[in-house]
Each structure stands twice: as C-alpha cells, then as structure tokens.
Amino acid sequence: MPSPSSAARPERILYVRLPCNPIFPIGVVYLADHVHKLFPTIEQEIFDLGAVPPLDFYKALEDKIITFKPSLLVYSWRDIQIYAPVGGRAGNPLQNAFQLFYSENPLERVQGALGGLRLATDYYGELWRNLGLIRRGYAMARAHNREARVVVGGGAISVFYEQLASQLPQGTIVSVGEGETLFEKLLRGEDIASERCYVVGRTRPRPGLVAEPPTPMVKTACNYDYIGQIWPQFDYYLDGDFYIGVQTKRGCPHNCIYCIYTVVEGKQVRVNPAHEVVREMRQLYDRGIRNFWFTDAQFVPSKKYIADCIELLGAIKASGMQDIHWAAYIRADNLPPELTRLMVETGMNYFEIGITSGSQSLVRKMRLGYNLRTVLENCRHLKTSGFNDLVSVNYSFNVIGETHQTIRETIAFHRELEAIFGRDKVEPAIFFIGLQPHTGLEEYALDNRILKPGYDPMSMMPWTASKMLWNPEPLGAFFGRVCLEAWRRDSNDFGRTVMDILETRLGRAALAEALSAPVAV
C-alpha cells in the first residue's frame, strides 16, 4: 500500500450532509475518520445541514464553500423514499394512502387526497432542493478551484443511483455503498473504475453494480477528538437524548426478499474488533453519551457470530460503563442464555425484531430464515434474564401468500410474545413493505406484471405509489379498512389496536399452527 504522503496533491475535503431527520450521521463521520488515518495532513470539515434552519440552507452552504474552498466536495444523501408506515416527514403517508384508496367516507377520501398531495409536494420539493444544493455547491467549488471534484453518496444514492444519473451535474462521482476504498484511490490519484461508482456523463453504472461485494476492511475506533475539531455541529448531538450510532459489524448474510441492506452492505459479515468498538464507545461516554444504537444491519446476524457478540458485550461490561443503555435490530432466533444475560447486564433497554409475520409458512416464503419457535424460546430466556423494557416487533401484513389463516397465526404468535414480556412492553409496528429497487420483491413484482419494466421507483404518482406501498388485493382493501378503523379508535396506539381489530374479526389460531410450516410434497 502506498504511504499516506503519496497523495497526488494537497486536498481540502468538505463533507456536506444533506438535510434529513436528526439522526447521528455515522457514515460521514466514519469516512472522515478513515481518510484522516490514512492521510493525516489533508484538511477536512463536516458541514451538517441537518443542524441548519431550512431557510438558510443555500446561504449557509455558499458561505461554507467560500471560506473553506474545497478541492473535493462530498455530499451525503440519506433519505429519498418516503413510503413509511408512520411518522413521515410531511405527515403519515400510509394513513393518507389508505384514506384515499379504501375509505368509504367521501370527506375522509378528500382528506387523504389532500394529505397525499401535500406529501407529494413536500417530497418533490425536498428532492429538487437537494439536487439544487448539489448543483450550486459544485458550481461554487469549481468557481474557486477549476479542478474541484464532487462525490455524492449515502443511503439514498445507493438505492436510487441509476435514476439520479440524469439529474446530477456532469462529472459527479456517484458512490454506491461503502466509500472508504473509493476515497483511498481518489486521494492517491489511482483509477477508480473497479470501485462501486460511476462518473455522470462519462461512464455508466455497470449492471448489478449495487450487488458487487464491498472491499473488506478492518474498522478501528473512530477518533472523536479529531471529529470534534472538524465538525462544528458535533455538540448538537451530544446535548440531547439522541442514541449515538456505533457500528459493531457490516454486512448481512440473509436473503430477505424485500431488504436492500444485504445488497448494499454485502453478504460477507465483517466484525469490528471488540476492543476497538469499546474504545470508540468510551470516547463518547466521556463526552456524556449514555445512549448507544448499534447500527449493524443485524446485531446477531447468525449463530456464527454469537461468540463475537458475547465477546463484545463482555468487553463493554468489563469497561466500567455501567450506566449506559443500548438498542439494536436483533434476530431473536440467535440468543442463547449467556448472550441474553449479557444483554441485560450491559444495559439493553430496547430492541427491534423485523419478524414480518408470525406465521412460519410466510417467514419461509419471504426467505427470512427465522424459526419462530426458537424466537419465542429465546425471548423467554431474555425475560428470565431480567429484561423488562420495550420490544418493537415489525409486522408487514399482506406479504406474498398472506391469507386469513396466516393472519390468525400472526395474532397467535404476537399474543404469546405479550404473554412473555407483557402487553405494555410489546409494541407491534405495523408496516406495509415499501418496494425498493434491487430486491427480490421488485423481481417478483416485475415477473408477475405488478410493475412494468422501466417504471420509476422514485415516483410519487398515485398509480405508482399504490403499487410501491405493498398492499395488493385480494386483502388490500381489508387491511386498508382495518388500519383506518384503528386510526379512528386510537391513533396513539395504532399497532396494538390493529392487532385487536384483526383478532375480533378473524379470531386467533392455535400457537402450534403458527409455529409449524409443513413442506408440501
């Protein structure tokens, strides 16, 4: 590997995090930290538009570019798609859609249409605003330095990199997935053709670019002393009750039919050394942080990584950080008693299970790899170990193959979870899958002519949105009206109300039926 001093010319890197919900921007932070470790003489700054008032976005960006004069302008774009179940940035998109498509009340349908129009207006407004910020920043950077380059990356780009090609400035480097090795080559003046990227107007994205495996790398603890020096808005996230992101591993080995994580991050799980994760947490702890979110696609991806999780939690326990809380996405089928005990002892106070369905037959159809019987056994171990906090269980109704019987089975599974933890401790999060490009669900929709080849996955037009927010017939209207009734009854306890209505209308299966899925012969 060439030495850090071999960078072709001095660079000044300005990272611009485009506006989004106030979530700790761990991707930008980790990238800047990685660059500093390899190229310690390069000047960098992180500019977080998420901490800037909306009316000041353009002026703040312009002022920053004038004063910093970047030679490399890097945009991080986290959010585009807004097919969310609740709490959308411009309201509740699921509620608006269901009012429009399924309500029998004309006034409610008008309300849904107006809400959807407002949602679409805000969505396209944000999209055009972010593209405008990129174009404006690129033009200003080039005005100060004719050789200035622009890179655009982040979660939104990794999903919609093909659709954005025609809307970004010529010469923009579009980075898909992880950016560390791309930046190493950019800063050394090396060819980037083999990286997961393309240059707008010069090269086209290779077919299947997003599915190419990322380059493995060993992640060391982020240097937050340095990050504090280059990120003026760092204290914004330290003063509140934010859960600060810490990554313990990258990659996910599963094949869930609707999930984009396994495509973007790759199937190879790369575990960060436990002592490095603890060293990173300790730096944040010493700054007053007590709430941590492990940002892994799955904290325990499979049985193979149980030992790594036990090692990490053992190291956290030994570190003396006794008053912390942490949360994560967790596959509850991989929780032996030793691990559940350490979870409780190290302060886990919330976790999410993306279960999708409480019917083993549907779990199999969605390629989730869960054994629901094992999930329940492990949840009992967790409760026995002393866990008395919140569990969020994600149910995606009306997935492929849903029937009244599988709904009854999901209700049986959920009631058993309530019996284990307590009804007030189990929060059912009702999702209707947002169909995303590059997933098995998109392939299924194209194969079954639900979507047409060449469709626009970024469209918010009703004829597209009604298909992208996955709730097909024959059960679509049924679920739509159940959800509408739940919002009318108790919008503050939407998930539990949905489960209650479903049980009242359809009944509940025997638990044994939910946990078995005989293979057809």
Residue pairs with C-beta under 8 A, 6 or more apart in sequence:
2 188
4 38
4 39
4 40
4 41
5 41
6 188
7 39
7 42
7 187
7 188
7 189
8 187
8 188
8 189
9 71
9 189
10 41
10 42
10 43
10 71
11 39
11 42
11 43
11 71
11 72
11 187
12 42
12 43
12 44
12 68
12 69
12 70
12 71
12 72
13 32
13 35
13 42
13 43
13 44
13 45
13 70
13 71
13 72
13 74
14 44
14 45
14 47
14 64
14 65
14 68
14 70
14 72
14 73
14 74
15 28
15 31
15 32
15 44
15 45
15 46
15 47
15 74
15 76
16 47
16 49
16 61
16 64
16 73
16 74
16 75
16 76
16 133
16 137
17 25
17 28
17 46
17 47
17 48
17 49
17 50
17 75
17 76
17 78
18 49
18 75
18 76
18 77
18 78
18 130
18 133
18 134
18 154
19 49
19 50
19 52
19 54
19 57
19 126
19 129
19 130
20 50
20 78
20 79
21 50
21 79
21 89
22 50
22 51
22 237
22 242
23 50
23 78
23 245
24 237
24 242
24 243
24 244
24 245
24 293
25 46
25 48
25 50
25 76
25 78
26 245
26 246
26 247
26 295
27 76
27 78
27 153
27 154
27 155
28 46
28 74
28 76
29 46
29 222
29 227
29 231
30 219
30 222
30 247
31 74
31 179
31 180
31 183
32 44
32 46
32 227
32 230
32 231
33 222
33 223
33 226
33 227
34 180
34 183
35 42
35 44
35 183
35 187
36 42
36 44
36 223
36 226
37 220
37 223
38 184
38 187
39 187
42 187
44 230
45 64
45 68
45 230
45 231
45 232
46 227
46 230
46 231
46 233
47 60
47 61
47 64
47 232
47 233
48 231
48 233
48 236
49 57
49 60
49 61
49 133
50 233
51 233
51 236
52 60
57 129
57 133
58 132
58 133
58 136
61 133
61 136
61 137
62 136
62 140
65 73
65 137
65 140
65 141
65 144
66 140
66 144
69 141
69 144
69 145
70 141
70 145
70 148
71 141
71 145
71 147
71 148
71 149
72 148
72 149
72 150
72 151
72 186
72 187
73 137
73 138
73 141
73 148
73 149
73 150
73 151
74 150
74 151
74 152
74 153
75 133
75 134
75 137
75 150
75 151
75 152
75 153
75 154
76 153
76 154
77 130
77 152
77 153
77 154
77 155
77 156
77 157
78 154
78 155
78 156
79 89
79 155
79 156
80 127
80 156
80 159
80 160
80 458
81 156
81 159
81 160
81 434
81 436
81 457
81 458
82 88
82 89
82 90
82 93
82 119
82 123
82 460
83 93
83 434
83 435
83 465
83 468
83 469
84 93
84 94
84 434
85 94
85 429
85 430
85 431
85 432
86 92
86 94
86 95
86 429
86 494
88 119
89 122
89 126
90 118
90 119
90 121
90 122
90 123
91 115
91 118
91 119
92 115
93 116
93 119
93 469
94 432
94 469
94 483
95 112
95 115
95 483
95 484
95 487
96 112
96 115
96 116
96 119
97 112
97 116
97 465
97 466
97 469
98 112
98 480
98 483
98 484
99 108
99 109
99 111
99 112
99 113
99 115
99 484
100 109
100 112
100 113
100 116
100 462
101 112
101 466
101 476
101 477
101 480
102 476
102 477
102 480
102 481
102 484
103 109
103 112
103 481
103 484
104 481
108 484
116 462
116 465
119 460
120 460
120 461
123 460
124 460
127 458
131 167
131 168
134 150
134 152
134 168
134 169
134 172
135 169
137 150
138 148
138 150
138 169
138 171
138 172
139 169
141 148
141 150
142 148
149 171
149 173
149 186
150 169
150 171
150 172
150 173
151 172
151 173
151 174
151 175
151 179
151 182
151 183
151 186
152 164
152 168
152 172
152 173
152 174
152 175
153 174
153 175
153 176
153 179
155 264
157 164
157 174
157 175
157 176
158 176
158 177
158 210
158 260
158 264
159 210
159 260
159 264
159 436
159 437
159 438
160 437
160 457
160 458
161 174
161 176
161 198
161 205
161 209
161 210
162 205
162 437
163 456
163 457
163 458
164 174
165 174
165 198
165 200
165 204
165 205
168 174
168 200
169 200
170 200
170 201
170 202
171 199
171 200
171 201
171 202
172 199
172 200
173 182
173 186
173 192
173 197
173 198
173 199
173 200
174 197
174 198
174 199
174 200
174 205
175 182
175 195
175 196
175 197
176 196
176 197
176 205
176 209
176 210
176 264
177 196
177 210
177 214
177 264
177 265
177 266
178 196
178 214
178 215
178 250
178 265
180 215
180 217
181 195
181 214
181 215
181 217
182 192
182 195
182 196
182 197
184 190
185 191
185 192
185 195
186 192
193 203
196 209
196 210
196 212
196 214
198 204
198 205
198 206
198 209
206 212
210 263
210 264
210 438
211 263
211 438
213 266
213 267
213 268
214 250
214 251
214 265
214 266
216 268
216 270
217 270
218 270
218 272
218 273
219 247
219 250
219 270
219 272
219 273
219 276
220 273
220 276
221 276
221 277
221 279
221 280
221 283
222 280
222 283
223 283
224 280
224 283
224 284
224 287
225 283
227 234
228 234
237 244
238 287
238 288
238 289
241 291
242 291
243 291
243 292
243 293
243 327
244 284
244 289
244 291
244 292
244 293
245 292
245 293
245 294
245 295
246 277
246 280
246 281
246 284
246 292
246 293
246 294
246 295
247 272
247 277
247 294
247 295
247 296
248 271
248 272
248 277
248 294
248 296
248 299
248 309
248 312
249 269
249 270
249 271
249 272
249 296
249 301
249 305
249 308
250 265
250 266
250 269
250 270
250 272
250 296
250 297
251 262
251 265
251 266
251 267
251 268
251 269
251 270
251 297
251 301
252 259
252 261
252 262
252 265
252 267
252 269
252 297
252 298
252 301
253 262
253 267
253 268
253 269
253 301
253 302
254 262
254 298
254 301
254 302
254 367
254 368
254 369
255 262
255 367
255 369
255 440
256 262
256 354
256 356
256 366
256 367
256 368
256 369
256 440
257 365
257 366
257 367
257 400
257 439
257 440
257 441
257 444
258 366
258 396
258 399
258 433
258 435
258 436
258 439
258 440
258 441
258 470
259 439
260 436
260 437
260 438
260 439
261 297
262 297
263 438
263 439
265 297
269 301
269 302
269 304
269 305
271 305
271 308
274 308
274 311
274 312
274 314
274 315
275 315
277 312
277 315
278 312
278 315
278 316
278 319
281 292
281 316
281 319
281 321
281 324
282 319
282 321
284 292
285 321
285 324
290 323
290 324
290 325
291 324
291 325
291 326
291 327
292 324
292 325
292 326
292 327
293 326
293 327
293 328
294 326
294 327
294 328
296 328
296 329
297 329
298 329
298 330
298 331
299 309
299 328
299 329
299 330
299 331
299 351
300 306
300 309
300 330
300 331
300 334
300 335
300 339
301 331
301 334
302 331
302 334
303 334
305 334
306 334
306 336
306 339
309 339
310 338
310 339
310 342
313 339
313 342
313 343
313 345
313 346
314 342
316 324
316 346
317 342
317 345
317 346
322 347
323 347
324 346
324 347
325 347
325 348
325 349
325 350
326 346
326 347
326 348
326 349
327 348
327 349
327 350
327 351
327 352
328 348
328 351
328 352
329 351
329 352
329 353
329 354
330 351
330 352
330 353
331 353
331 370
332 351
332 353
332 375
332 378
332 379
332 382
333 369
333 370
333 371
333 374
333 375
333 378
334 378
335 343
335 378
335 379
335 381
335 382
336 378
336 381
337 381
337 384
337 385
340 378
340 381
340 382
340 384
340 385
340 387
341 385
343 382
343 385
343 387
344 382
344 385
344 386
344 387
348 387
348 389
349 389
349 390
350 389
350 390
350 391
350 392
351 391
351 392
352 391
352 392
352 393
352 394
352 429
353 375
353 391
353 392
353 393
353 394
354 394
355 363
355 368
355 370
355 372
355 375
355 393
355 394
355 395
355 413
356 362
356 363
356 366
356 368
356 394
356 395
356 396
356 399
357 363
357 366
357 395
357 396
357 397
357 399
357 402
357 406
357 409
357 410
358 372
358 395
358 409
358 410
358 411
358 412
358 413
358 414
358 514
359 405
359 406
359 407
359 409
359 410
359 413
359 514
359 517
360 370
360 371
360 372
360 373
360 409
360 514
360 515
360 516
360 517
361 401
361 406
361 409
361 517
362 399
362 400
362 401
362 402
362 406
362 410
363 370
363 372
363 517
364 517
365 399
365 400
365 401
366 399
366 400
367 440
372 413
372 514
372 515
373 515
376 413
376 416
376 417
376 420
376 515
379 391
379 417
379 420
379 421
380 420
383 420
383 421
387 421
388 425
389 425
390 425
390 427
391 417
391 421
391 425
391 426
391 427
392 427
392 429
393 414
393 417
393 426
393 427
393 428
393 429
394 429
394 431
395 410
395 414
395 428
395 429
395 430
395 431
395 495
396 431
396 432
396 433
396 470
397 407
397 410
397 430
397 431
397 432
397 471
397 475
397 479
398 432
398 470
398 471
398 472
398 475
398 476
398 479
399 433
399 470
400 444
402 475
403 475
404 506
405 509
405 513
407 502
407 506
408 506
408 507
408 508
408 509
408 513
409 509
409 513
409 514
410 514
411 499
411 502
411 503
411 506
411 507
411 508
411 509
412 508
412 509
412 510
412 511
412 513
412 514
413 511
413 514
413 515
414 426
414 428
414 499
415 503
415 508
416 511
417 426
418 426
423 496
427 495
427 496
428 495
428 496
428 498
428 499
429 495
430 483
430 494
430 495
430 498
432 469
432 470
432 471
432 479
433 441
433 470
434 468
434 469
434 470
435 441
435 442
435 445
435 451
435 457
435 467
435 468
435 469
435 470
436 442
436 457
437 457
441 470
442 451
442 457
444 450
445 451
445 467
446 452
446 453
450 467
450 472
451 467
455 464
456 464
457 468
459 465
459 468
471 479
471 480
482 498
482 501
482 502
482 505
483 494
483 498
485 501
486 494
486 497
486 498
486 501
487 494
489 497
489 501
490 496
490 497
